[in-house]
C-alpha cells in the first residue's frame, strides 16, 4: 500500500455521528463515548472522512494515577481508520490530532489492548512514554460492542455484567502509554481563545 502524502489529507474536528459510524465499522470496540474531542482524517479531494481520533477525559481517579493534576489529563479512547487509508495514516492522524488539542491538556494517555495483539508500536514511534502493563481485567462484549464495567460513579460486578447480558471474553492486560506536553503559555500571552470544537466538518 502506498504511503500517505500530506498534501492529500486534512485532519480537522469531526462530526460525531459520522465519526461514530467509522468506529462502529472499523474499531473492535464497536462504539464510543457520548461526548469527547473528535478529530477526523479527511481525504482532501473529494472531501471524505476516512479516520477518527476520539479523546475523552478519564475519570478523576484514573487521571490522578497518571498525573498530579487530573484536570489536565485526556485519554485517546478510539483510533480507527478505513482499510484503504495508506499505511502511515494512523501515525499522521495521531500527530496532527495531538497538535490540535488545546494546551490545557498537559498529559495525554492511551492503552494498547493485548487481546487484540496490539503492542502500541505507533505510540512508541511517536515518542510516547511506555509505562508497562496494567493488571489483567475482564473484558465484556454485548451485541458486538465492548461494554464498560463502569456505570456512573460505581463499577459493576462480574455477576451484574452477566445479568446485563454481556459475555466475558477473558481477562487481558493492556499496554499503557503517556505523552506529557509542554506547559501552556499564560492566558495573557495566548492570542484569543483556543477551541478544537469550534467548527465541524459535516
N, C-alpha and C positions, 0 to 999 in steps of 0.2 A: 504493500500500500504506500502511496506517495506520502511525503511529509507535508504538513500543513504550511502554507505560505501566509505570512501575517497579513499581507495586503488583501487577502481574500476573505478575512474573517473579522468579526466585531464581537467584543464582549461588553454587554450592557445589561442594566436591570431588566428583568423579565416578568412577563405576565404570569401570575401564579397558576391559573388554570392550564395554560399551555405547558408550563414547566412541570406541573403535576402529571400531565399526560405522558411526558417523557420518562419521568421517574417510574410511573406505573408499568410502562412497557419495557424499560431498559435498565432498571435497578432491581437487584434481588429483593430489596425490602418491600417493593410493591406499593409504597405510599410514603408520605412525608408529613411534616408538621402543618398545622393550620396557618401558621404565621412564619415569618422569617425574612431574611435578606436574601433575595434570589437574583443571581446573575445568570444570564444566558449566553451561550456561544452561538452566534448567528453567522450563517453563510451570507456574505455581503451581496452577491448577485446571483439569483434573486434573493431577497431577504428571507431567511428561513431559520427557525430555531432548531439547533442541532445538538445542544448540550446544556446542562444545568449544573450550577454550583449553588447549594442551598445551605445557608448559615442560620443557626438559631442560638440564642443564649442558653447555656445549660442551666440546670437547677443551681441554686446558690451553693448548696453543699458540694456538688460536683465541681463547680468552678473554684471553690476555695481549696480544693485538693490540688489544683494546678497552679494557682496564682494567688498572691496575698491580697489582691483587690478583685474580688469576684465580679464586680460590676463591669470589669474591663475584659471579661473572657467571652469569646464567641466560638461556637463549635461548628465545624464543617460537617453537616449531618448527611448530605447526599451529594454525590458527584456522579453524573450519568451522561453518557454520550450516545448518539445514534451510531450504529455499527459502521456507517460509511465515512465517519469523520476520520481524517488522516491520523496516523499512529501517534503523532506528538500533540494531538488535540487536547488531551487531558492535561498535560503539563502546561500548555498555552493557556487554557481556561483557568487553571488554578492560579497561575502567576498573575494574570490580568484581574481576576476576581479579588485577590488579596490587595492589589493596588487600588481597587475601587472602594474598599471598605473605609469607613470613617476612621480617623486616627484615634478615636476614643477606645477602639478595640485593640488593646495592647497585647493580649495573649490569645492566640488562635490555637485551637486544639482539634484533633480528629483521631479516628481509630481506623485500623485495617483489620477486617474480620478474618480470622484463621479458618473458619468453617467454609469460607469461600475461596480459600487458598491465597488470600491477599497477603502481601508482605510489606506493603507501604513503600514500594520502590519509588513511586513518583514523589512522595514526601521527602524521602532521603535525598533524591536528586535535586529537589528544590531547596535543600538546606534546613529542613525542619529537624528539630531535635528528637531523637528516639528515646523514649522513656520506659521501654520494656513492655512486658506483657501484663495485662490485667489478670485477676483470678478468673478461672473459668466460671461462666454463668450460663444458666439455662436460656435457650433461645426458643421462642414460640412463634408459630405461624398459624394464621387463620384466613381462609379464603384467599390463599396466595399472597398474603401480606404478613410482614413481621408485626407482632403485637408486643408493645412495651409492657413490662410489669408495673411501671409507674402509672398511677392513676391519681392525678391531683397531688395532694401532699403525702400520700401513702403509697406503699408498694404492695401489689397483690401477691398473695401466697401462691405456691405451686397448685394447691387444690383450687384456689379461686380462678387461676388461669385455665385449668382444665374444665371447670364448671362454666367458664365463659365460652367454651367451645374451641379453645386454642390447642394445637398439638405441640408438644415439646419435642423438638428435633435433636436435642442433645445439649451438652454443656461445652462451651467453647471459650477460649481466651481471645483477647484482641490486642493487637499491637497499638501502643499509644505514641502519638506524635504531638509536638508543640512547636509553635513559631512565636517568638517574642519580638514584637515590633518596637521601633524607637518611640520614645515619649513624644506626644504631640506638642506643637508649639502652643504658647499661651494664647488664649482666645483672642486677645487684642492683636496678635500677630497674624491671625488667620484671616484671609480675605473672604468675608461673608460666611454664611452657614454652610456646612458640609452635609449633604444628604445623598445617599446612594439610591434612595427610593423615590426621588422627586419626579422621575419620568419612567414610563413603562413602554416597552415595545409591545404593541397589541397585534 
